[in-house]
């Protein structure tokens, strides 16, 4: 029987940065632990060469836990980073030159990756990032949900786009 107890050094390192996905990283690591025949008792210790920065600091505090406990705590400490990143992306997503249909699709794709975002928060971000003219019109309609705001924006965008073919907006 072949014995192998060391994780490959080619595996990704996790540093706990907000751009990293802790769950995907743990999945890759855990699959490689199976391939490497690493016992449950050795799993936490086998991570030492695959963590750095904030993740290494967390590891130092958690390295006496069982693998199951370690994973739960590690995810708890680093998972929220993904929601923060997605919120940042949503706040950066502006309608600009997108057709409203494209903007809506991009917005919904990002919002769906952030399940803890409330409808009120999403609606506020959505309306704030519409083009100014449409934004003011949508706000005046006081939509009570994201879907309602998107519906209003779609209707208004069609009207604004159609009318702007005939009347050039005045820049102030």
Secondary structure, DSSP 4 states (H G I P E B T S, - for coil): --------TTSPPB---TTS-HHHHHHHHHHHHHHTT--GGGTTGGGGGGB-HHHHHHHHHHTTS-HHHHHHHHHHHHTHHHHHHHHHHHHH---TTS-HHHHHHHHHHHHHT-TT--HHHHHHHHHHTS-HHHHHHHHHTT-SSHHHHHHHHHHHHHHHHHHHTTSPPPP-
